[in-house]
Amino acid sequence: MDSSSAFELARTDGVGQAALAAAGELTAVELLDAAIIRVEATRGLNAVITDLFERGRAQAAALDESGVLRSERTGPLAGVPFLLKDLGAALAGARESMGSRALRDHVATDTAWTVNRYLDAGLVVFGKTNTPEWGNHCTTEPRLSGPTVNPWSPTRTPGGSSGGSAAAVAAGVVPAASGGDGTGSIRVPASCCGVVGLKPRRGRASFAPDGGHGLEGLVNNHALTRTVRDCAALLDVIAGSAPGDPYSAAVPPVSFLEAAAQTPSAQRILIATSSPFPTDRIDPEVVSAVEAAGRLLESLGHHLTPGAPTVDPDVVADAIAVLHTVSNAELHELARQHLGREPREDEFEPSSWVMIREGFTTTGLAYAKAIADIHAQTRRFAAGMAGHDMLLVPTLLTGPPPYGLLNQPRGTTRAFFDVEFATTGWTALANVTGWAAISLPLGQTSDGLPIGVQLMAPDESVLLSLAGQLEQAAPWAARTPPRWVAATAGT
C-alpha cells in the first residue's frame, strides 16, 4: 500500500476498516501495513514507544490465511490495527516498562485478560504507547521515553496517563488504542487531544489474571477512539468477568454497539460548570462549551437543570492520596524484585518518589479509613443525583494544559493531587463513585484547541446512546489537528 492510500485510510474508523476487510477489499496485512506507514510518518509525536510490527504481521497473516475475516463469525473490529498502552495492558513476551526507568527492561510474563479479549476479537496488536510512570500523572512526559507531543499543539500536553494512545488516535495513526483511567487518565487525554474517551463503570471488565481491581476500584480500563461506535464496539469486546473476580457489572440488555445506535429516551440531566474542588482555573471558554452542549441536549429533547451533587473535597483528596501512596509502595516492590536490588531514587520520577516514601509509612488504619471515606462520599454523591439520570460537566477546567504542570512533585502526595484536581475538576469523582463517564470533543478554544465535555451516569449504555446522538448532531470526526498524519508525513 502506498503512503497516500495509507493516509486516506486514516479517516476510516475501526468498524469501517473491519468492514473493508470483511468485504474482501483489504486484507488484515494491508490494514496493518498502512498503520505502520502512519506510525513511521508520525515518529515525532513520540506516541508509540515499542514496535511490535513483526508480531502484528504474523497475527494479521494468520487472520488472512484462516479466512475468518470474511466469515459470518467475524466481529465488528476483526483485522483492525490496534495499539496497547504500556500500562495495564500486558502482553506476554513484550516490554512493559510502565513509564518507569526502574522497569525499562521489564518484560511481561502474562497477557492481561482484556488484551486476550482484544486478540480473540481479531484486533491486530502491533505496538505500545507512551505513558507516565505508573499512570501517576495526568500528563505524558516521562523521563524514560520523553514527552508525547499533542497533535494539536507542541506546547500543550496530550494529557495522561493514556496520552500516547490519545495522541496516536488524534493524529490518525490508528482508529483506536487502549487506555486506563484512575482519576481521569482516559478522559483527560481525550479532552486534550479532541477524541472520545469513556471510563466504564466499575466492574465492567476484568483485571485478571493478576488483580481483582486497581487502586481499590478507582481504575478502569478501556480505550481512546475518534467515533462513538468504535468506543462501543471495543467495550463489547472487553465487557465481562473472569472466574474469581471480586465483583462484576450487570450485563446490559443489548450490546453497547447497538445502544450507541439507539435514540435515547429523554434524560434528566444536571449541568454544572463549577468544580467540586477548590480552584481558580475555570476557563470561560470551557464554561461556554459545557453550556453549548447543554443547549444542544435540550434541543434534542432532554431536560437540563442547573446543579450538581456535592462531596467533601478534602476527604476525597485525602483518600485518593492515601490510595496512591500505597499503590506506589507496592510498585516500588515490583521494581525491587525485577532489578534484584533496592531501586535508586533517580530511577523514579520525583513525584513518584514522594508517593513511594509516604507509602512506606502509611498505616493500615489510614488505608482502611481511605477506603471507608471513598464509600461514604460515593453515597453522598448518589444522594445528590436523586431524581436525575446523569451529570453534564467539564472534562477539564481549562483547555489542554502546558507541559510541566501536572507531573511535578509538590512536597506531599496530597499537595500533588490538589494541583491536579484544580485542573481536572470532576474526572476523579467518576472513579470514586464507580460511575461511567465519557468525554466528547464538543468544544474548541478561540485558538482552535479541543475542549472535552463530560457526561456521567451509573451505566455506559445510556451514555453511549446519548453520545451517539450528540455525534450525529455535532459531528467531530472530520476535525483534524495540525499534526494529522498526512500533514506530518514530510516532517
C-alpha positions, 0 to 999 in steps of 0.5 A, spaced: 500 500 500 502 506 498 503 512 503 497 516 500 492 510 500 495 509 507 493 516 509 486 516 506 485 510 510 486 514 516 479 517 516 476 510 516 474 508 523 475 501 526 468 498 524 469 501 517 476 498 516 473 491 519 468 492 514 473 493 508 476 487 510 470 483 511 468 485 504 474 482 501 477 489 499 483 489 504 486 484 507 488 484 515 496 485 512 494 491 508 490 494 514 496 493 518 501 495 513 498 502 512 498 503 520 505 502 520 506 507 514 502 512 519 506 510 525 513 511 521 510 518 518 508 520 525 515 518 529 515 525 532 509 525 536 513 520 540 506 516 541 508 509 540 514 507 544 515 499 542 514 496 535 511 490 535 510 490 527 513 483 526 508 480 531 502 484 528 504 481 521 504 474 523 497 475 527 494 479 521 497 473 516 494 468 520 487 472 520 488 472 512 490 465 511 484 462 516 479 466 512 475 468 518 475 475 516 470 474 511 466 469 515 459 470 518 463 469 525 467 475 524 466 481 529 465 488 528 473 490 529 476 483 526 483 485 522 483 492 525 490 495 527 490 496 534 495 499 539 496 497 547 498 502 552 504 500 556 500 500 562 495 495 564 495 492 558 500 486 558 502 482 553 506 476 554 513 476 551 513 484 550 516 490 554 512 493 559 516 498 562 510 502 565 513 509 564 518 507 569 526 507 568 526 502 574 522 497 569 525 499 562 527 492 561 521 489 564 518 484 560 511 481 561 510 474 563 502 474 562 497 477 557 492 481 561 485 478 560 482 484 556 488 484 551 486 476 550 479 479 549 482 484 544 486 478 540 480 473 540 476 479 537 481 479 531 484 486 533 491 486 530 496 488 536 502 491 533 505 496 538 505 500 545 504 507 547 507 512 551 505 513 558 507 516 565 510 512 570 505 508 573 499 512 570 501 517 576 500 523 572 495 526 568 500 528 563 505 524 558 512 526 559 516 521 562 523 521 563 524 514 560 521 515 553 520 523 553 514 527 552 508 525 547 507 531 543 499 533 542 497 533 535 494 539 536 499 543 539 507 542 541 506 546 547 500 543 550 500 536 553 496 530 550 494 529 557 495 522 561 496 517 563 493 514 556 496 520 552 500 516 547 494 512 545 490 519 545 495 522 541 496 516 536 488 516 535 488 524 534 493 524 529 490 518 525 495 513 526 490 508 528 482 508 529 483 506 536 488 504 542 487 502 549 487 506 555 486 506 563 483 511 567 484 512 575 482 519 576 481 521 569 487 518 565 482 516 559 478 522 559 483 527 560 487 525 554 481 525 550 479 532 552 486 534 550 487 531 544 479 532 541 477 524 541 472 520 545 474 517 551 469 513 556 471 510 563 466 504 564 463 503 570 466 499 575 466 492 574 465 492 567 471 488 565 476 484 568 483 485 571 485 478 571 489 474 571 493 478 576 488 483 580 481 483 582 481 491 581 486 497 581 487 502 586 481 499 590 476 500 584 478 507 582 481 504 575 478 502 569 480 500 563 478 501 556 480 505 550 481 512 546 477 512 539 475 518 534 467 515 533 462 513 538 461 506 535 468 504 535 468 506 543 462 501 543 464 496 539 471 495 543 467 495 550 463 489 547 469 486 546 472 487 553 465 487 557 465 481 562 468 477 568 473 472 569 472 466 574 474 469 581 473 476 580 471 480 586 465 483 583 462 484 576 457 489 572 450 487 570 450 485 563 446 490 559 440 488 555 443 489 548 450 490 546 453 497 547 454 497 539 447 497 538 445 502 544 450 507 541 445 506 535 439 507 539 435 514 540 435 515 547 429 516 551 429 523 554 434 524 560 434 528 566 440 531 566 444 536 571 449 541 568 454 544 572 460 548 570 463 549 577 468 544 580 467 540 586 474 542 588 477 548 590 480 552 584 481 558 580 482 555 573 475 555 570 476 557 563 470 561 560 471 558 554 470 551 557 464 554 561 461 556 554 462 549 551 459 545 557 453 550 556 453 549 548 452 542 549 447 543 554 443 547 549 444 542 544 441 536 549 435 540 550 434 541 543 434 534 542 429 533 547 432 532 554 431 536 560 437 540 563 437 543 570 442 547 573 446 543 579 450 538 581 451 533 587 456 535 592 462 531 596 467 533 601 473 535 597 478 534 602 476 527 604 476 525 597 483 528 596 485 525 602 483 518 600 485 518 593 492 520 596 492 515 601 490 510 595 496 512 591 501 512 596 500 505 597 499 503 590 506 506 589 509 502 595 507 496 592 510 498 585 516 500 588 516 492 590 515 490 583 521 494 581 525 491 587 524 484 585 525 485 577 532 489 578 534 484 584 536 490 588 533 496 592 531 501 586 535 508 586 531 514 587 533 517 580 530 511 577 523 514 579 520 520 577 520 525 583 513 525 584 513 518 584 518 518 589 514 522 594 508 517 593 513 511 594 516 514 601 509 516 604 507 509 602 512 506 606 509 509 612 502 509 611 498 505 616 493 500 615 488 504 619 489 510 614 488 505 608 482 502 611 479 509 613 481 511 605 477 506 603 471 507 608 471 515 606 471 513 598 464 509 600 461 514 604 462 520 599 460 515 593 453 515 597 453 522 598 454 523 591 448 518 589 444 522 594 445 528 590 443 525 583 436 523 586 431 524 581 436 525 575 439 520 570 446 523 569 451 529 570 453 534 564 460 537 566 467 539 564 472 534 562 477 539 564 477 546 567 481 549 562 483 547 555 489 542 554 494 544 559 502 546 558 507 541 559 510 541 566 504 542 570 501 536 572 507 531 573 511 535 578 512 533 585 509 538 590 512 536 597 506 531 599 502 526 595 496 530 597 499 537 595 500 533 588 493 531 587 490 538 589 494 541 583 491 536 579 484 536 581 484 544 580 485 542 573 481 536 572 475 538 576 470 532 576 474 526 572 476 523 579 469 523 582 467 518 576 472 513 579 470 514 586 463 513 585 464 507 580 460 511 575 461 511 567 463 517 564 465 519 557 468 525 554 466 528 547 470 533 543 464 538 543 468 544 544 474 548 541 478 554 544 478 561 540 485 558 538 482 552 535 484 547 541 479 541 543 475 542 549 472 535 552 465 535 555 463 530 560 457 526 561 456 521 567 451 516 569 451 509 573 451 505 566 455 506 559 449 504 555 445 510 556 451 514 555 453 511 549 446 512 546 446 519 548 453 520 545 451 517 539 446 522 538 450 528 540 455 525 534 450 525 529 448 532 531 455 535 532 459 531 528 467 531 530 470 526 526 472 530 520 476 535 525 483 534 524 489 537 528 495 540 525 499 534 526 494 529 522 498 524 519 498 526 512 500 533 514 506 530 518 508 525 513 514 530 510 516 532 517 
